[in-house]
C-alpha cells in the first residue's frame, strides 16, 4: 500500500510539473509573438517612412502605443 501511495504522489508531482511547463510554453509563445510583431512593425515603419529616421521613429512610437492599447482591450475582454 505504501508503494501505491508513493506512486500517486509521484504522479501528482508529475502533473504539477507538466502544468508548469505548459504555462512556461504559453508565456514563451506569447513573447515570441510579441517579438514577431515588433519586427513586423519595424519593417512596416521602414517601408512607410522611406528611410527617414525622424518619421520612422514617430511612426514606430505611434504604432507601439496602438498595439499596447489593443493588448489592454484584449486582456479586458478575456476577463
Phi and psi restraints in degrees (range 20) as a CNS / XPLOR table:
assign (resid 1 and name C) (resid 2 and name N)
       (resid 2 and name CA) (resid 2 and name C) 1.0 -65.1 20.0 2
assign (resid 2 and name N) (resid 2 and name CA)
       (resid 2 and name C) (resid 3 and name N) 1.0 -37.3 20.0 2
assign (resid 2 and name C) (resid 3 and name N)
       (resid 3 and name CA) (resid 3 and name C) 1.0 -64.9 20.0 2
assign (resid 3 and name N) (resid 3 and name CA)
       (resid 3 and name C) (resid 4 and name N) 1.0 -39.2 20.0 2
assign (resid 3 and name C) (resid 4 and name N)
       (resid 4 and name CA) (resid 4 and name C) 1.0 -62.6 20.0 2
assign (resid 4 and name N) (resid 4 and name CA)
       (resid 4 and name C) (resid 5 and name N) 1.0 -45.5 20.0 2
assign (resid 4 and name C) (resid 5 and name N)
       (resid 5 and name CA) (resid 5 and name C) 1.0 -63.6 20.0 2
assign (resid 5 and name N) (resid 5 and name CA)
       (resid 5 and name C) (resid 6 and name N) 1.0 -39.9 20.0 2
assign (resid 5 and name C) (resid 6 and name N)
       (resid 6 and name CA) (resid 6 and name C) 1.0 -63.5 20.0 2
assign (resid 6 and name N) (resid 6 and name CA)
       (resid 6 and name C) (resid 7 and name N) 1.0 -42.5 20.0 2
assign (resid 6 and name C) (resid 7 and name N)
       (resid 7 and name CA) (resid 7 and name C) 1.0 -64.0 20.0 2
assign (resid 7 and name N) (resid 7 and name CA)
       (resid 7 and name C) (resid 8 and name N) 1.0 -38.6 20.0 2
assign (resid 7 and name C) (resid 8 and name N)
       (resid 8 and name CA) (resid 8 and name C) 1.0 -64.3 20.0 2
assign (resid 8 and name N) (resid 8 and name CA)
       (resid 8 and name C) (resid 9 and name N) 1.0 -40.2 20.0 2
assign (resid 8 and name C) (resid 9 and name N)
       (resid 9 and name CA) (resid 9 and name C) 1.0 -65.8 20.0 2
assign (resid 9 and name N) (resid 9 and name CA)
       (resid 9 and name C) (resid 10 and name N) 1.0 -41.6 20.0 2
assign (resid 9 and name C) (resid 10 and name N)
       (resid 10 and name CA) (resid 10 and name C) 1.0 -64.0 20.0 2
assign (resid 10 and name N) (resid 10 and name CA)
       (resid 10 and name C) (resid 11 and name N) 1.0 -39.1 20.0 2
assign (resid 10 and name C) (resid 11 and name N)
       (resid 11 and name CA) (resid 11 and name C) 1.0 -64.5 20.0 2
assign (resid 11 and name N) (resid 11 and name CA)
       (resid 11 and name C) (resid 12 and name N) 1.0 -42.3 20.0 2
assign (resid 11 and name C) (resid 12 and name N)
       (resid 12 and name CA) (resid 12 and name C) 1.0 -63.0 20.0 2
assign (resid 12 and name N) (resid 12 and name CA)
       (resid 12 and name C) (resid 13 and name N) 1.0 -42.2 20.0 2
assign (resid 12 and name C) (resid 13 and name N)
       (resid 13 and name CA) (resid 13 and name C) 1.0 -61.9 20.0 2
assign (resid 13 and name N) (resid 13 and name CA)
       (resid 13 and name C) (resid 14 and name N) 1.0 -41.3 20.0 2
assign (resid 13 and name C) (resid 14 and name N)
       (resid 14 and name CA) (resid 14 and name C) 1.0 -63.6 20.0 2
assign (resid 14 and name N) (resid 14 and name CA)
       (resid 14 and name C) (resid 15 and name N) 1.0 -41.1 20.0 2
assign (resid 14 and name C) (resid 15 and name N)
       (resid 15 and name CA) (resid 15 and name C) 1.0 -62.8 20.0 2
assign (resid 15 and name N) (resid 15 and name CA)
       (resid 15 and name C) (resid 16 and name N) 1.0 -40.7 20.0 2
assign (resid 15 and name C) (resid 16 and name N)
       (resid 16 and name CA) (resid 16 and name C) 1.0 -62.8 20.0 2
assign (resid 16 and name N) (resid 16 and name CA)
       (resid 16 and name C) (resid 17 and name N) 1.0 -44.4 20.0 2
assign (resid 16 and name C) (resid 17 and name N)
       (resid 17 and name CA) (resid 17 and name C) 1.0 -61.1 20.0 2
assign (resid 17 and name N) (resid 17 and name CA)
       (resid 17 and name C) (resid 18 and name N) 1.0 -43.1 20.0 2
assign (resid 17 and name C) (resid 18 and name N)
       (resid 18 and name CA) (resid 18 and name C) 1.0 -60.6 20.0 2
assign (resid 18 and name N) (resid 18 and name CA)
       (resid 18 and name C) (resid 19 and name N) 1.0 -44.2 20.0 2
assign (resid 18 and name C) (resid 19 and name N)
       (resid 19 and name CA) (resid 19 and name C) 1.0 -63.2 20.0 2
assign (resid 19 and name N) (resid 19 and name CA)
       (resid 19 and name C) (resid 20 and name N) 1.0 -39.9 20.0 2
assign (resid 19 and name C) (resid 20 and name N)
       (resid 20 and name CA) (resid 20 and name C) 1.0 -64.4 20.0 2
assign (resid 20 and name N) (resid 20 and name CA)
       (resid 20 and name C) (resid 21 and name N) 1.0 -42.7 20.0 2
assign (resid 20 and name C) (resid 21 and name N)
       (resid 21 and name CA) (resid 21 and name C) 1.0 -64.8 20.0 2
assign (resid 21 and name N) (resid 21 and name CA)
       (resid 21 and name C) (resid 22 and name N) 1.0 -38.7 20.0 2
assign (resid 21 and name C) (resid 22 and name N)
       (resid 22 and name CA) (resid 22 and name C) 1.0 -64.7 20.0 2
assign (resid 22 and name N) (resid 22 and name CA)
       (resid 22 and name C) (resid 23 and name N) 1.0 -40.9 20.0 2
assign (resid 22 and name C) (resid 23 and name N)
       (resid 23 and name CA) (resid 23 and name C) 1.0 -64.0 20.0 2
assign (resid 23 and name N) (resid 23 and name CA)
       (resid 23 and name C) (resid 24 and name N) 1.0 -42.0 20.0 2
assign (resid 23 and name C) (resid 24 and name N)
       (resid 24 and name CA) (resid 24 and name C) 1.0 -61.3 20.0 2
assign (resid 24 and name N) (resid 24 and name CA)
       (resid 24 and name C) (resid 25 and name N) 1.0 -42.0 20.0 2
assign (resid 24 and name C) (resid 25 and name N)
       (resid 25 and name CA) (resid 25 and name C) 1.0 -63.3 20.0 2
assign (resid 25 and name N) (resid 25 and name CA)
       (resid 25 and name C) (resid 26 and name N) 1.0 -43.6 20.0 2
assign (resid 25 and name C) (resid 26 and name N)
       (resid 26 and name CA) (resid 26 and name C) 1.0 -61.4 20.0 2
assign (resid 26 and name N) (resid 26 and name CA)
       (resid 26 and name C) (resid 27 and name N) 1.0 -41.0 20.0 2
assign (resid 26 and name C) (resid 27 and name N)
       (resid 27 and name CA) (resid 27 and name C) 1.0 -65.1 20.0 2
assign (resid 27 and name N) (resid 27 and name CA)
       (resid 27 and name C) (resid 28 and name N) 1.0 -42.6 20.0 2
assign (resid 27 and name C) (resid 28 and name N)
       (resid 28 and name CA) (resid 28 and name C) 1.0 -65.5 20.0 2
assign (resid 28 and name N) (resid 28 and name CA)
       (resid 28 and name C) (resid 29 and name N) 1.0 -38.4 20.0 2
assign (resid 28 and name C) (resid 29 and name N)
       (resid 29 and name CA) (resid 29 and name C) 1.0 -64.4 20.0 2
assign (resid 29 and name N) (resid 29 and name CA)
       (resid 29 and name C) (resid 30 and name N) 1.0 -39.3 20.0 2
assign (resid 29 and name C) (resid 30 and name N)
       (resid 30 and name CA) (resid 30 and name C) 1.0 -63.4 20.0 2
assign (resid 30 and name N) (resid 30 and name CA)
       (resid 30 and name C) (resid 31 and name N) 1.0 -44.8 20.0 2
assign (resid 30 and name C) (resid 31 and name N)
       (resid 31 and name CA) (resid 31 and name C) 1.0 -62.9 20.0 2
assign (resid 31 and name N) (resid 31 and name CA)
       (resid 31 and name C) (resid 32 and name N) 1.0 -40.9 20.0 2
assign (resid 31 and name C) (resid 32 and name N)
       (resid 32 and name CA) (resid 32 and name C) 1.0 -61.6 20.0 2
assign (resid 32 and name N) (resid 32 and name CA)
       (resid 32 and name C) (resid 33 and name N) 1.0 -44.8 20.0 2
assign (resid 32 and name C) (resid 33 and name N)
       (resid 33 and name CA) (resid 33 and name C) 1.0 -61.3 20.0 2
assign (resid 33 and name N) (resid 33 and name CA)
       (resid 33 and name C) (resid 34 and name N) 1.0 -39.8 20.0 2
assign (resid 33 and name C) (resid 34 and name N)
       (resid 34 and name CA) (resid 34 and name C) 1.0 -64.0 20.0 2
assign (resid 34 and name N) (resid 34 and name CA)
       (resid 34 and name C) (resid 35 and name N) 1.0 -42.3 20.0 2
assign (resid 34 and name C) (resid 35 and name N)
       (resid 35 and name CA) (resid 35 and name C) 1.0 -65.0 20.0 2
assign (resid 35 and name N) (resid 35 and name CA)
       (resid 35 and name C) (resid 36 and name N) 1.0 -40.3 20.0 2
assign (resid 35 and name C) (resid 36 and name N)
       (resid 36 and name CA) (resid 36 and name C) 1.0 -64.6 20.0 2
assign (resid 36 and name N) (resid 36 and name CA)
       (resid 36 and name C) (resid 37 and name N) 1.0 -40.1 20.0 2
assign (resid 36 and name C) (resid 37 and name N)
       (resid 37 and name CA) (resid 37 and name C) 1.0 -63.1 20.0 2
assign (resid 37 and name N) (resid 37 and name CA)
       (resid 37 and name C) (resid 38 and name N) 1.0 -42.3 20.0 2
assign (resid 37 and name C) (resid 38 and name N)
       (resid 38 and name CA) (resid 38 and name C) 1.0 -62.1 20.0 2
assign (resid 38 and name N) (resid 38 and name CA)
       (resid 38 and name C) (resid 39 and name N) 1.0 -42.7 20.0 2
assign (resid 38 and name C) (resid 39 and name N)
       (resid 39 and name CA) (resid 39 and name C) 1.0 -62.9 20.0 2
assign (resid 39 and name N) (resid 39 and name CA)
       (resid 39 and name C) (resid 40 and name N) 1.0 -42.3 20.0 2
assign (resid 39 and name C) (resid 40 and name N)
       (resid 40 and name CA) (resid 40 and name C) 1.0 -63.9 20.0 2
assign (resid 40 and name N) (resid 40 and name CA)
       (resid 40 and name C) (resid 41 and name N) 1.0 -37.7 20.0 2
assign (resid 40 and name C) (resid 41 and name N)
       (resid 41 and name CA) (resid 41 and name C) 1.0 -63.5 20.0 2
assign (resid 41 and name N) (resid 41 and name CA)
       (resid 41 and name C) (resid 42 and name N) 1.0 -45.4 20.0 2
assign (resid 41 and name C) (resid 42 and name N)
       (resid 42 and name CA) (resid 42 and name C) 1.0 -60.1 20.0 2
assign (resid 42 and name N) (resid 42 and name CA)
       (resid 42 and name C) (resid 43 and name N) 1.0 -44.8 20.0 2
assign (resid 42 and name C) (resid 43 and name N)
       (resid 43 and name CA) (resid 43 and name C) 1.0 -62.9 20.0 2
assign (resid 43 and name N) (resid 43 and name CA)
       (resid 43 and name C) (resid 44 and name N) 1.0 -43.4 20.0 2
assign (resid 43 and name C) (resid 44 and name N)
       (resid 44 and name CA) (resid 44 and name C) 1.0 -63.0 20.0 2
assign (resid 44 and name N) (resid 44 and name CA)
       (resid 44 and name C) (resid 45 and name N) 1.0 -45.3 20.0 2
assign (resid 44 and name C) (resid 45 and name N)
       (resid 45 and name CA) (resid 45 and name C) 1.0 -61.8 20.0 2
assign (resid 45 and name N) (resid 45 and name CA)
       (resid 45 and name C) (resid 46 and name N) 1.0 -44.5 20.0 2
assign (resid 45 and name C) (resid 46 and name N)
       (resid 46 and name CA) (resid 46 and name C) 1.0 -63.5 20.0 2
assign (resid 46 and name N) (resid 46 and name CA)
       (resid 46 and name C) (resid 47 and name N) 1.0 -38.4 20.0 2
assign (resid 46 and name C) (resid 47 and name N)
       (resid 47 and name CA) (resid 47 and name C) 1.0 -67.7 20.0 2
assign (resid 47 and name N) (resid 47 and name CA)
       (resid 47 and name C) (resid 48 and name N) 1.0 -47.0 20.0 2
assign (resid 47 and name C) (resid 48 and name N)
       (resid 48 and name CA) (resid 48 and name C) 1.0 -68.5 20.0 2
assign (resid 48 and name N) (resid 48 and name CA)
       (resid 48 and name C) (resid 49 and name N) 1.0 -44.7 20.0 2
assign (resid 48 and name C) (resid 49 and name N)
       (resid 49 and name CA) (resid 49 and name C) 1.0 -74.5 20.0 2
assign (resid 49 and name N) (resid 49 and name CA)
       (resid 49 and name C) (resid 50 and name N) 1.0 -16.0 20.0 2
assign (resid 49 and name C) (resid 50 and name N)
       (resid 50 and name CA) (resid 50 and name C) 1.0 66.4 20.0 2
assign (resid 50 and name N) (resid 50 and name CA)
       (resid 50 and name C) (resid 51 and name N) 1.0 26.7 20.0 2
assign (resid 50 and name C) (resid 51 and name N)
       (resid 51 and name CA) (resid 51 and name C) 1.0 90.6 20.0 2
assign (resid 51 and name N) (resid 51 and name CA)
       (resid 51 and name C) (resid 52 and name N) 1.0 0.3 20.0 2
assign (resid 51 and name C) (resid 52 and name N)
       (resid 52 and name CA) (resid 52 and name C) 1.0 -81.8 20.0 2
assign (resid 52 and name N) (resid 52 and name CA)
       (resid 52 and name C) (resid 53 and name N) 1.0 113.8 20.0 2
assign (resid 52 and name C) (resid 53 and name N)
       (resid 53 and name CA) (resid 53 and name C) 1.0 -58.3 20.0 2
assign (resid 53 and name N) (resid 53 and name CA)
       (resid 53 and name C) (resid 54 and name N) 1.0 -40.5 20.0 2
assign (resid 53 and name C) (resid 54 and name N)
       (resid 54 and name CA) (resid 54 and name C) 1.0 -65.1 20.0 2
assign (resid 54 and name N) (resid 54 and name CA)
       (resid 54 and name C) (resid 55 and name N) 1.0 -48.7 20.0 2
assign (resid 54 and name C) (resid 55 and name N)
       (resid 55 and name CA) (resid 55 and name C) 1.0 -64.7 20.0 2
assign (resid 55 and name N) (resid 55 and name CA)
       (resid 55 and name C) (resid 56 and name N) 1.0 -38.9 20.0 2
assign (resid 55 and name C) (resid 56 and name N)
       (resid 56 and name CA) (resid 56 and name C) 1.0 -62.2 20.0 2
assign (resid 56 and name N) (resid 56 and name CA)
       (resid 56 and name C) (resid 57 and name N) 1.0 -43.2 20.0 2
assign (resid 56 and name C) (resid 57 and name N)
       (resid 57 and name CA) (resid 57 and name C) 1.0 -65.8 20.0 2
assign (resid 57 and name N) (resid 57 and name CA)
       (resid 57 and name C) (resid 58 and name N) 1.0 -42.9 20.0 2
assign (resid 57 and name C) (resid 58 and name N)
       (resid 58 and name CA) (resid 58 and name C) 1.0 -63.6 20.0 2
assign (resid 58 and name N) (resid 58 and name CA)
       (resid 58 and name C) (resid 59 and name N) 1.0 -44.5 20.0 2
assign (resid 58 and name C) (resid 59 and name N)
       (resid 59 and name CA) (resid 59 and name C) 1.0 -64.7 20.0 2
assign (resid 59 and name N) (resid 59 and name CA)
       (resid 59 and name C) (resid 60 and name N) 1.0 -40.8 20.0 2
assign (resid 59 and name C) (resid 60 and name N)
       (resid 60 and name CA) (resid 60 and name C) 1.0 -62.6 20.0 2
assign (resid 60 and name N) (resid 60 and name CA)
       (resid 60 and name C) (resid 61 and name N) 1.0 -43.4 20.0 2
assign (resid 60 and name C) (resid 61 and name N)
       (resid 61 and name CA) (resid 61 and name C) 1.0 -63.2 20.0 2
assign (resid 61 and name N) (resid 61 and name CA)
       (resid 61 and name C) (resid 62 and name N) 1.0 -42.9 20.0 2
assign (resid 61 and name C) (resid 62 and name N)
       (resid 62 and name CA) (resid 62 and name C) 1.0 -64.0 20.0 2
assign (resid 62 and name N) (resid 62 and name CA)
       (resid 62 and name C) (resid 63 and name N) 1.0 -44.4 20.0 2
assign (resid 62 and name C) (resid 63 and name N)
       (resid 63 and name CA) (resid 63 and name C) 1.0 -62.9 20.0 2
assign (resid 63 and name N) (resid 63 and name CA)
       (resid 63 and name C) (resid 64 and name N) 1.0 -40.6 20.0 2
assign (resid 63 and name C) (resid 64 and name N)
       (resid 64 and name CA) (resid 64 and name C) 1.0 -62.0 20.0 2
assign (resid 64 and name N) (resid 64 and name CA)
       (resid 64 and name C) (resid 65 and name N) 1.0 -39.3 20.0 2
assign (resid 64 and name C) (resid 65 and name N)
       (resid 65 and name CA) (resid 65 and name C) 1.0 -63.4 20.0 2
assign (resid 65 and name N) (resid 65 and name CA)
       (resid 65 and name C) (resid 66 and name N) 1.0 -43.6 20.0 2
assign (resid 65 and name C) (resid 66 and name N)
       (resid 66 and name CA) (resid 66 and name C) 1.0 -62.1 20.0 2
assign (resid 66 and name N) (resid 66 and name CA)
       (resid 66 and name C) (resid 67 and name N) 1.0 -41.1 20.0 2
assign (resid 66 and name C) (resid 67 and name N)
       (resid 67 and name CA) (resid 67 and name C) 1.0 -65.7 20.0 2
assign (resid 67 and name N) (resid 67 and name CA)
       (resid 67 and name C) (resid 68 and name N) 1.0 -41.7 20.0 2
assign (resid 67 and name C) (resid 68 and name N)
       (resid 68 and name CA) (resid 68 and name C) 1.0 -61.6 20.0 2
assign (resid 68 and name N) (resid 68 and name CA)
       (resid 68 and name C) (resid 69 and name N) 1.0 -42.2 20.0 2
assign (resid 68 and name C) (resid 69 and name N)
       (resid 69 and name CA) (resid 69 and name C) 1.0 -63.9 20.0 2
assign (resid 69 and name N) (resid 69 and name CA)
       (resid 69 and name C) (resid 70 and name N) 1.0 -42.5 20.0 2
assign (resid 69 and name C) (resid 70 and name N)
       (resid 70 and name CA) (resid 70 and name C) 1.0 -62.2 20.0 2
assign (resid 70 and name N) (resid 70 and name CA)
       (resid 70 and name C) (resid 71 and name N) 1.0 -41.2 20.0 2
assign (resid 70 and name C) (resid 71 and name N)
       (resid 71 and name CA) (resid 71 and name C) 1.0 -61.5 20.0 2
assign (resid 71 and name N) (resid 71 and name CA)
       (resid 71 and name C) (resid 72 and name N) 1.0 -40.5 20.0 2
assign (resid 71 and name C) (resid 72 and name N)
       (resid 72 and name CA) (resid 72 and name C) 1.0 -63.6 20.0 2
assign (resid 72 and name N) (resid 72 and name CA)
       (resid 72 and name C) (resid 73 and name N) 1.0 -42.8 20.0 2
assign (resid 72 and name C) (resid 73 and name N)
       (resid 73 and name CA) (resid 73 and name C) 1.0 -63.1 20.0 2
assign (resid 73 and name N) (resid 73 and name CA)
       (resid 73 and name C) (resid 74 and name N) 1.0 -43.3 20.0 2
assign (resid 73 and name C) (resid 74 and name N)
       (resid 74 and name CA) (resid 74 and name C) 1.0 -64.2 20.0 2
assign (resid 74 and name N) (resid 74 and name CA)
       (resid 74 and name C) (resid 75 and name N) 1.0 -41.2 20.0 2
assign (resid 74 and name C) (resid 75 and name N)
       (resid 75 and name CA) (resid 75 and name C) 1.0 -63.5 20.0 2
assign (resid 75 and name N) (resid 75 and name CA)
       (resid 75 and name C) (resid 76 and name N) 1.0 -40.5 20.0 2
assign (resid 75 and name C) (resid 76 and name N)
       (resid 76 and name CA) (resid 76 and name C) 1.0 -63.7 20.0 2
assign (resid 76 and name N) (resid 76 and name CA)
       (resid 76 and name C) (resid 77 and name N) 1.0 -41.2 20.0 2
assign (resid 76 and name C) (resid 77 and name N)
       (resid 77 and name CA) (resid 77 and name C) 1.0 -67.9 20.0 2
assign (resid 77 and name N) (resid 77 and name CA)
       (resid 77 and name C) (resid 78 and name N) 1.0 -28.7 20.0 2
assign (resid 77 and name C) (resid 78 and name N)
       (resid 78 and name CA) (resid 78 and name C) 1.0 -72.3 20.0 2
assign (resid 78 and name N) (resid 78 and name CA)
       (resid 78 and name C) (resid 79 and name N) 1.0 -23.0 20.0 2
